[in-house]
């Protein structure tokens, strides 16, 4: 999945980020860590300024602009913090303790006060995940995040229309989420998880469903309570599709299995260990296809 350009960008991001630490650097799952991206510049675009800049662009140009902003560090603090989730599970009489590290909120662009939750096509989300040594979640992880969240929001559907894939509607939905967060008085500077406000782009064997003529985006979530999502696992949209309800939640590839560092991708491909993170068992290809316009 990772091309030479992605590797080069990863090196650049690593060099530019002086204070970031990766989860694999820790001996336990009790420490907050961060996405390996630069600090946000003082003159970086706000969310509303970015909306004005990209409204009317093609999807390809818009997503290329998103990638540039994210990798330059134009990300609010709550989207760059990684919070550990720890649990134990017994599989075939053996008990495993797993710690994995999830972004405290969905990917957003802009400042802490003026930001945009930015839906992406799955290939662009995967492109960013690869560069940042992250993964997208599975259905099981989405459920786990919701169950462990300090604050759960109520889904805010917008009536379906041809505009639901446009930036102004993305910003409208962001504003409705902001109002909920303000009403709940949730501390955006804490390490607490927040969930329920977006459908997740998830990893699944359905991405490459042989019954379909093309790769799919697989979405799940928008919970109203535990085990009660509005959106069941769904792969009816082609892989180029993204609307206002979709969110990108990054998960570090580095996990701790019984105290030993391991890659999430390896776990998802393992016949036994995959049960820790996947309701489907093994996910043969735990990634989306490469983008054809970000090379």
SVG drawing of the C-alpha trace seen along z (x, -y; Angstrom):
<svg xmlns="http://www.w3.org/2000/svg" viewBox="-35 -34 49 57">
<polyline fill="none" stroke="black" stroke-width="0.4" points="0.0,0.0 2.7,-2.5 4.5,-4.0 7.8,-5.8 6.1,-9.2 4.3,-8.3 7.5,-7.1 9.2,-10.4 6.3,-12.4 6.5,-10.3 10.2,-11.2 9.4,-14.9 6.6,-14.8 8.7,-12.9 11.6,-15.4 9.2,-18.4 7.5,-17.1 9.8,-17.7 7.5,-16.9 5.3,-14.1 5.7,-10.6 4.3,-7.4 2.4,-4.9 5.0,-2.2 7.4,-4.3 5.4,-3.5 5.6,-0.6 2.0,-0.7 -1.3,-2.0 -1.7,-4.7 -0.1,-7.6 -1.6,-10.1 0.2,-10.3 -0.2,-12.3 -0.4,-11.9 3.1,-12.4 2.3,-15.7 3.9,-19.2 2.5,-21.8 -0.1,-24.0 1.2,-27.3 -0.2,-30.5 -1.0,-31.6 -2.7,-28.3 -6.1,-28.5 -9.1,-28.3 -11.9,-25.8 -14.2,-28.6 -11.3,-30.0 -10.7,-26.5 -14.4,-26.2 -14.2,-29.4 -11.1,-28.3 -12.3,-24.9 -16.0,-25.3 -16.6,-24.7 -13.4,-22.7 -13.5,-19.2 -13.5,-16.4 -9.9,-15.5 -8.6,-19.0 -10.4,-19.4 -9.0,-16.2 -5.5,-17.1 -5.9,-20.4 -7.0,-18.5 -4.0,-16.3 -1.6,-19.3 -3.3,-21.0 -3.3,-17.9 0.3,-17.0 1.4,-20.7 -0.1,-20.4 -3.4,-22.3 -5.3,-20.1 -7.0,-21.1 -5.6,-19.6 -8.5,-17.3 -8.0,-15.5 -4.3,-14.8 -4.5,-13.3 -4.4,-9.5 -6.1,-7.9 -5.3,-4.3 -8.1,-1.7 -7.2,1.4 -9.2,4.6 -8.8,8.4 -10.3,11.2 -10.0,14.9 -9.6,16.9 -9.3,20.6 -8.5,20.7 -5.8,18.1 -6.3,14.6 -4.9,11.6 -4.5,8.1 -4.6,5.5 -3.9,1.8 -4.6,-0.2 -4.5,-4.0 -7.4,-5.9 -7.8,-9.5 -9.9,-11.3 -12.2,-12.7 -12.7,-12.5 -10.3,-14.1 -10.8,-17.9 -9.0,-20.7 -8.4,-24.2 -8.1,-25.6 -9.6,-24.5 -12.2,-27.2 -12.8,-27.3 -12.6,-23.9 -14.2,-21.7 -14.9,-17.9 -13.8,-16.9 -15.4,-13.8 -13.0,-12.0 -13.1,-9.3 -11.8,-6.1 -8.7,-6.1 -7.7,-9.6 -8.4,-8.6 -6.2,-5.5 -3.5,-7.7 -3.3,-9.8 -3.4,-6.8 -0.5,-5.2 1.7,-8.3 0.9,-8.7 1.4,-5.0 -2.3,-4.6 -5.2,-2.5 -8.9,-3.0 -11.1,-1.2 -13.2,1.9 -16.8,2.3 -15.7,3.8 -13.3,0.9 -16.1,-1.6 -18.3,0.1 -15.5,0.2 -14.8,-3.5 -18.4,-4.4 -18.6,-2.2 -15.4,-3.9 -16.3,-7.4 -16.5,-10.0 -19.0,-12.0 -21.5,-10.6 -23.3,-12.9 -26.7,-12.5 -26.5,-12.0 -27.6,-15.0 -29.0,-13.8 -29.6,-16.4 -32.3,-15.7 -30.9,-13.8 -30.1,-15.9 -27.6,-16.3 -25.8,-18.8 -25.0,-16.4 -21.6,-15.7 -20.7,-19.4 -18.4,-21.5 -21.1,-23.9 -23.1,-21.0 -20.0,-19.6 -19.6,-22.9 -23.3,-23.0 -23.0,-19.6 -19.8,-20.6 -21.7,-23.6 -24.5,-21.4 -21.9,-19.1 -20.2,-22.2 -23.5,-23.3 -24.0,-19.9 -20.4,-19.9 -20.9,-23.4 -24.2,-22.4 -22.6,-19.4 -19.7,-21.6 -17.3,-18.8 -13.7,-19.7 -12.0,-19.6 -8.6,-19.8 -9.0,-16.6 -7.9,-13.2 -11.5,-12.1 -13.0,-10.3 -16.0,-11.8 -18.2,-9.6 -21.6,-9.3 -21.6,-12.2 -20.3,-10.6 -20.5,-7.3 -17.1,-5.7 -15.3,-4.6 -14.3,-1.1 -12.1,1.7 -14.0,4.8 -13.7,7.6 -16.7,6.0 -14.3,3.3 -13.3,5.9 -16.6,7.8 -16.3,10.1 -20.0,9.7 -19.5,6.0 -17.9,4.6 -15.7,2.1 -14.3,1.4 -16.7,-0.1 -16.6,-2.5 -17.8,-0.6 -19.5,-2.7 -20.9,-2.0 -22.0,-3.8 -23.9,-6.9 -24.8,-5.3 -27.8,-6.4 -26.7,-4.1 -24.4,-1.1 -25.1,1.6 -27.7,-0.6 -26.2,-2.3 -28.4,-4.1 -26.1,-2.9 -25.4,0.8 -22.4,2.0 -23.1,0.8 -21.1,1.0 -23.7,-0.3 -21.6,-3.3 -18.7,-3.1 -15.2,-4.0 -15.3,-7.6 -18.3,-8.5 -18.2,-10.8 -21.0,-12.7 -21.4,-15.0 -22.1,-12.1 -18.8,-10.3 -16.0,-10.7 -12.3,-9.6 -11.1,-8.2 -7.4,-7.3 -6.1,-4.4 -2.4,-3.9 -0.9,-0.9 1.2,-0.4 -0.6,1.6 0.5,3.4 -0.4,7.1 0.4,8.6 2.9,5.7 4.7,6.4 4.5,3.9 2.8,5.2 1.2,3.8 -2.5,3.7 -2.4,4.9 -0.7,8.1 -3.3,8.7 -6.1,8.3 -4.6,10.8 -4.0,13.4 -6.6,16.3 -6.7,16.2 -5.6,12.6 -8.0,11.0 -10.9,11.8 -9.5,9.2 -10.2,6.3 -12.7,7.7 -16.2,9.2 -15.4,10.7 -12.3,12.5 -9.5,12.2 -9.5,9.2 -7.3,10.2 -6.8,6.7 -7.1,4.3 -6.8,1.2 -8.5,-0.7 -7.2,-0.8 -4.7,-3.5 -5.8,-6.9 -5.3,-7.6 -4.9,-11.3 -2.6,-11.8 0.5,-10.2"/>
</svg>
